[in-house]
Each structure stands twice: as structure tokens, then as C-alpha cells.
Amino acid sequence: MPSFTVFKGQDNGQPKKTTTSQPDQLVRDKVLVRVTASGLCGTVLPRSTLCQPQFTHSVLSYCPELTKPQRTRDMVLGHEGCGVVEDVGPDCKHLKKGDRVGWGFSTDSCGYCDECLEGYEQFCVDRGIYGQANFDQGSFASHAIWREGFLHRTPDGLSDAEAAPLQCGGATTFAALYDAQHGETVGVVGMGGLGHLAIQFAAKLGCRVVVLSGTDRKKEEALRLGATDFVATKGVKDLKVSRPLQRLLVTTSAQPDWDAILPVMAPRSTIYPLSVSSGHLEVPYMPLVFQGIAVQGSLVASRIQHRKMLDFAAAHGIKPIIEKFPMTEEGIGQAMQRLEEGKVYYRAVLMVE
């Protein structure tokens, strides 16, 4: 049985190069993709609160009835993949050899339940998402095998290196803006891997974009990316914004100062916590009631949102700011260390040599 190269985690926190078997023939609607690039998402770091303990070291199986993850076995890392189709199964109808494709956090669903039929397959009870299924497949690899319907064509206007971080970071932020109206005032808390994409998407959707960041160190770049206003929040208890925020995307893992944030939220506005964080989301109760403010959870994008995001990004020149690393044990380790230390310039991308 043929095999291909993959990178898994170890107890020492470093990636390990190994191999995984692949079938001699692809079945049903499965597609063999030769990986060319992969984004590095913070959820693969050992400190990730999505997947304690040690997501990079073991598979953690999340079940609705469990309050804590259970360690099962080693897994292939990565879920922001891009590559080229090398072969397709007999039931594939849309992709062919040579097509450029990508995939993200969600890779399977039942296709039958209400969530699937309504276009929210990322919430399917039998979903296949990173860390719950397909433990022998990932984007830190030479190849991967996925269902045709969960692969997304890469538009010509995006290189594989640019498209890779969009598969998760781009999809996450775009989903929270999917129904945003032209002229709406959108607040973005934090200007990192998610925040710098949220600014670009919101601006190109015709929104007024207010960036809230600790200091004004990134003000010039935020304005260049499309922000309308920039507010430094460190030590400030009485925030001033040009217009009340109708939608707030929280892209930092640390919770903002809600006592300072809520007074600048508009009535009937919505808060979207987008990053992964431990503990509890603690928001003052009465301002939510009196202002009718909603808190909306979000788990990446549906497939239709994902594909529209890629097309929108290509059409409007929205691209992540990236640092490239080789997809080797050393390169992955270096990228993970820099991300852990907060030194990556927005997004790290691993390139297959």
C-alpha cells in the first residue's frame, strides 16, 4: 500500500516526520491532493485552549456529552491546506487532475440532518472537523485525501501561499461578516492573524471599520488595510468612537475590557468571539439586556461562505500578510516557536520544498 509524508506532534512539542498509508485506489468521492502550502493556525500549538492537553501531541476527541477532551492517539497536524489534485475517485464529478484546491477546518458531514440541509454543515452532529476525525490526514504533509465536496477551488488571483491562511483565518472572519450591510460600523478587537484579515474583508464589504488595539503601534498599517478609525485601548476606561459599533469581531484570545467596550456598542448590535480561549466568557449582564446586545458563537464558515470568501478575496485583492517557512521538521518547529512567542508577522505559511 502506498504512503506519503506527514508531520505529527510529539510529547516534546516538536513536529515529527513520519508516513501514513494511502489506498491503492481512491473510493467513492475521495480526492488525492498533493500539498503545496499550509497555513499555521494557533490551534495546533501546545498551549491551545481548543485542545488541551497538548493538541500537537495527540488527538483529542470532543463529544457533546463530554466536558473535557480525551486523548486518543497521534494525529497529522494542520488544517489550512492548499495543493493540486493528483487523482480522483470514481464518484467525483467536479474536480480533475491538475485543479488547484484548498480545505479548512471542516472536511465532512452527513449531508442529511437539518444543519446540513440548511447549509450549516459545520454544526452537523456527524461532522468531520480537525481534531475529531481524519486523524491520518492533515495539511502538514506531502499529500492528503478528502471528500470532493469539502475541497474548494483556489481562484487564479491567489497563490497557494496566500490562499492557505484564508482556509481557516479568512473563513472564520468572513463568516462573521457574511450578512454585514454596506455602511455598517464594524469593530475589530486585535490586529493579528485574524484581525488584519477582518479589517480587509469589512472594508471591502463597504463597512466602516473601527480597530481597537492595545497601543497605536499598528495604527498606520490598520489604516492602510482599510480601517476607518483606530482606537488605542490600553489603560483607557472611557473609549471614544466616531459611531457606535453595530458588529464587534473579537480576534484576541484574551477577553477585552467589557466595561469599556459595551458603552460604545450600538443597540441591537452583535459580538462575535472568534478566537479560541479557555475559561468563561464573562460579559456584564445589564448592558446586554438594556441595549439588546447579542453574543454570537461562530465556528469557521459553511462551505458556501468559504467559497464565496475565496472568490471575494481574489476579486478585491484581499491577501494575508505572511511569513514563509519550509515544511520540514526544522521549519515547522521554527514557525510554531515564533507563533508561540508572538513574533510571526500576522500569518505563518509552510511551503513544501
C-alpha positions in Angstrom: 0.0 0.0 0.0 1.5 3.4 -1.0 2.3 6.0 1.6 3.0 9.7 1.9 4.9 12.0 4.3 3.1 13.6 7.2 4.2 15.6 10.3 2.8 14.7 13.7 3.4 16.1 17.2 5.5 14.7 20.0 5.5 15.0 23.7 8.4 17.4 23.5 6.3 19.8 21.4 8.3 19.3 18.2 6.9 18.0 15.0 7.9 14.6 13.8 8.2 13.5 10.2 6.6 10.1 9.5 4.5 8.4 6.9 0.9 7.3 6.6 -0.6 4.8 4.2 -2.9 5.6 1.4 -5.2 3.2 -0.5 -4.1 1.8 -3.9 -7.3 3.2 -5.4 -9.4 6.1 -4.3 -13.0 5.1 -3.4 -16.3 7.0 -3.9 -15.8 10.8 -4.0 -12.4 10.9 -2.4 -9.7 13.1 -3.9 -5.9 12.8 -3.6 -4.3 16.3 -3.2 -0.6 17.0 -3.4 0.0 19.6 -0.7 1.9 22.8 -1.8 1.3 25.1 1.2 -0.2 25.1 4.6 -1.1 27.9 7.0 -0.2 27.6 10.6 -3.1 28.2 12.9 -2.7 28.8 16.7 -4.9 25.8 17.4 -2.0 23.4 16.7 0.2 24.9 19.4 0.6 23.0 22.7 -0.9 26.0 24.6 -4.0 26.0 22.5 -7.1 26.1 24.7 -9.1 24.4 22.0 -7.3 21.2 22.5 -5.8 20.9 25.9 -3.9 18.8 26.9 -1.3 19.1 24.1 -3.2 19.2 20.9 0.0 18.9 18.9 0.9 15.7 20.7 -2.2 13.7 20.5 -5.7 13.5 19.0 -8.4 14.9 21.3 -11.8 13.6 20.7 -14.6 16.0 21.5 -18.1 14.6 22.2 -21.2 16.6 23.0 -21.7 14.7 26.3 -18.1 15.3 27.5 -16.9 18.5 29.2 -13.2 17.7 28.7 -11.3 16.3 25.7 -10.0 12.8 25.8 -6.6 11.9 24.5 -6.7 9.1 21.9 -3.8 8.8 19.5 -1.3 10.8 17.4 -2.6 12.9 14.6 -1.4 14.7 11.5 -1.1 18.4 12.1 -2.6 21.3 10.1 -5.9 22.3 8.6 -5.2 25.2 6.3 -4.1 23.3 3.2 -3.7 24.1 -0.4 -2.5 21.9 -3.2 -3.1 20.3 -6.6 -5.4 17.4 -7.4 -3.4 14.3 -8.3 -6.2 11.7 -8.6 -10.0 11.4 -8.0 -12.3 8.6 -7.0 -15.0 7.2 -9.4 -17.8 9.2 -7.9 -16.1 12.6 -8.4 -17.9 14.9 -10.8 -16.4 18.3 -10.5 -12.7 18.2 -9.8 -10.0 16.8 -12.1 -6.3 16.2 -12.0 -4.3 19.5 -12.0 -7.0 21.6 -10.3 -5.8 23.9 -7.5 -7.8 23.4 -4.3 -7.8 24.1 -0.6 -9.5 22.9 2.5 -10.1 24.1 6.1 -11.3 23.1 9.5 -14.4 21.2 8.2 -13.9 18.2 5.9 -17.1 16.0 6.2 -20.7 15.9 7.3 -23.7 13.6 7.0 -25.5 15.6 4.3 -28.9 14.6 5.7 -29.5 16.4 9.0 -31.3 19.7 9.4 -28.0 21.6 9.8 -26.6 20.1 6.6 -29.7 20.8 4.6 -29.8 24.4 5.8 -26.2 25.0 4.8 -24.6 24.8 8.3 -22.8 21.5 7.9 -20.0 22.7 10.2 -22.5 22.1 13.0 -23.6 18.6 11.8 -23.7 16.1 14.6 -21.7 13.7 12.5 -19.3 16.4 11.2 -15.7 15.8 10.4 -13.6 18.6 11.7 -10.0 19.0 12.7 -9.3 17.2 15.9 -12.4 15.0 15.7 -11.9 12.9 12.5 -9.5 12.1 9.7 -6.5 11.7 12.1 -4.3 10.4 9.4 -4.9 13.4 7.2 -3.7 17.0 7.6 -2.1 19.9 5.8 1.4 19.4 7.3 2.0 16.7 4.8 3.1 15.9 1.2 -0.4 14.7 0.4 -3.9 14.4 1.8 -7.2 12.7 0.9 -10.5 14.4 1.3 -14.1 14.3 0.0 -14.6 16.2 -3.2 -17.4 18.3 -1.8 -15.2 19.7 1.0 -12.4 20.9 -1.3 -12.6 24.5 -2.6 -11.1 25.7 -5.8 -8.3 28.2 -5.4 -9.1 31.3 -7.6 -6.5 32.4 -10.1 -6.0 35.7 -8.3 -4.5 33.9 -5.2 -1.2 32.0 -4.9 -1.3 28.8 -2.8 0.8 30.6 -0.2 -1.8 33.4 0.0 -4.8 31.1 -0.1 -3.6 28.8 2.7 -4.3 31.1 5.7 -7.6 32.0 4.2 -8.8 28.4 4.6 -9.3 29.0 8.3 -8.4 32.5 9.3 -10.1 34.0 6.3 -13.1 31.8 6.5 -13.6 32.5 10.2 -13.6 36.3 9.8 -15.6 36.3 6.6 -18.4 34.1 8.2 -18.8 36.7 11.0 -19.2 39.4 8.3 -21.3 37.4 5.9 -24.5 39.3 6.4 -22.9 42.7 7.1 -24.6 45.7 5.4 -22.9 48.4 3.4 -22.2 51.3 5.7 -22.4 49.2 8.8 -19.9 50.1 11.6 -17.7 47.1 12.4 -15.3 47.0 15.3 -12.3 44.7 15.3 -10.6 43.9 18.6 -7.0 43.0 18.0 -4.9 43.2 14.9 -3.1 39.9 14.4 -3.6 36.9 12.2 -7.4 37.1 12.3 -7.7 40.9 12.8 -5.7 42.0 9.8 -8.0 39.9 7.6 -11.2 41.0 9.3 -10.2 44.7 8.5 -9.7 43.9 4.9 -12.9 42.0 4.4 -15.0 44.5 6.3 -13.6 47.4 4.4 -14.1 45.8 1.0 -17.7 45.0 2.0 -18.3 48.7 2.4 -18.3 48.9 6.2 -16.8 51.5 8.5 -14.0 49.7 10.3 -13.0 50.7 13.8 -9.9 48.9 15.1 -9.4 48.5 18.9 -5.9 47.6 19.8 -3.8 48.0 22.9 -1.5 50.6 21.6 -1.2 52.7 18.4 1.8 50.8 17.2 -0.2 49.3 14.3 -2.3 52.3 13.6 -0.7 53.2 10.3 -0.9 49.7 8.9 -4.5 49.3 10.1 -5.5 52.4 8.1 -3.6 51.2 5.1 -5.5 47.9 5.2 -8.8 49.8 5.2 -9.7 50.8 8.8 -11.6 54.0 9.1 -10.7 54.6 12.8 -8.1 53.3 15.2 -8.6 53.4 19.0 -5.8 52.6 21.4 -7.4 50.9 24.4 -4.7 50.2 26.9 -5.5 51.9 30.2 -8.5 53.7 28.7 -11.8 53.3 30.6 -13.8 55.8 28.5 -13.5 54.8 24.9 -14.4 57.3 22.1 -15.5 56.1 18.7 -16.9 58.0 15.8 -20.0 55.9 15.6 -21.5 53.1 17.9 -20.3 49.7 16.8 -23.0 47.6 15.2 -20.9 44.4 15.0 -17.8 43.5 17.0 -15.3 40.9 16.0 -13.1 39.8 18.9 -10.0 38.3 17.4 -7.8 38.2 20.5 -7.6 35.2 22.8 -7.7 37.5 25.9 -11.0 39.0 26.6 -11.3 42.8 26.2 -12.4 45.1 28.9 -16.1 44.7 28.5 -16.9 47.6 30.9 -15.1 49.8 28.4 -16.4 48.1 25.2 -20.1 47.8 25.9 -20.8 51.6 26.2 -19.6 52.0 22.6 -21.8 49.2 21.2 -25.0 50.2 19.3 -28.4 49.0 20.4 -29.2 45.5 19.0 -25.5 45.1 18.0 -23.8 41.7 17.9 -20.5 40.5 19.4 -18.6 37.7 17.7 -15.9 35.9 19.8 -13.7 34.4 17.0 -10.5 33.2 18.7 -10.1 30.2 21.0 -9.9 30.9 24.7 -10.2 28.9 27.9 -12.4 29.6 30.9 -15.7 31.5 30.7 -16.9 34.4 28.6 -17.9 37.0 31.2 -19.9 39.9 30.0 -21.7 42.4 32.2 -25.4 41.3 32.3 -27.4 44.5 32.3 -25.9 46.3 29.3 -26.8 43.3 27.2 -30.4 43.4 28.4 -30.9 47.2 28.1 -29.2 47.5 24.8 -30.4 44.2 23.3 -26.8 43.2 22.5 -26.3 39.6 21.2 -23.3 37.4 21.6 -23.0 35.0 18.6 -20.7 32.0 18.7 -19.1 31.1 15.4 -17.2 28.0 14.1 -15.5 28.8 10.8 -17.6 29.1 7.7 -20.0 26.9 5.9 -18.9 25.6 2.5 -20.8 28.2 0.6 -19.4 31.0 2.7 -15.9 29.5 2.4 -16.1 29.5 -1.4 -17.6 33.0 -1.6 -14.8 34.2 0.7 -12.1 32.9 -1.6 -13.8 34.5 -4.7 -14.3 37.7 -2.8 -10.7 37.8 -1.6 -9.4 37.2 -5.2 -11.7 39.8 -6.7 -10.8 42.5 -4.2 -7.2 41.8 -3.7 -7.5 40.7 -0.1 -4.4 38.8 0.9 -2.9 37.7 4.2 0.4 39.2 5.2 2.6 36.1 5.5 6.0 34.7 6.6 7.1 31.6 4.8 8.8 28.6 6.3 9.9 25.2 4.8 7.6 22.3 5.5 10.3 20.3 7.3 10.7 19.3 11.0 13.0 22.3 11.5 10.8 24.7 9.6 7.6 23.7 11.3 9.3 23.8 14.7 10.7 27.3 14.0 7.3 28.6 12.8 5.5 27.2 15.8 8.0 28.7 18.2 7.7 32.1 16.6 3.9 31.9 16.7 4.0 30.8 20.4 6.2 33.8 21.2 4.0 36.2 19.2 6.7 37.0 16.7 5.1 35.9 13.5 4.2 38.9 11.2 0.5 38.1 11.0 0.4 34.6 9.4 3.0 31.8 9.0 2.8 29.6 5.9 4.6 26.3 5.4 5.8 25.7 1.9 6.5 22.2 0.5 10.0 22.2 -0.9 
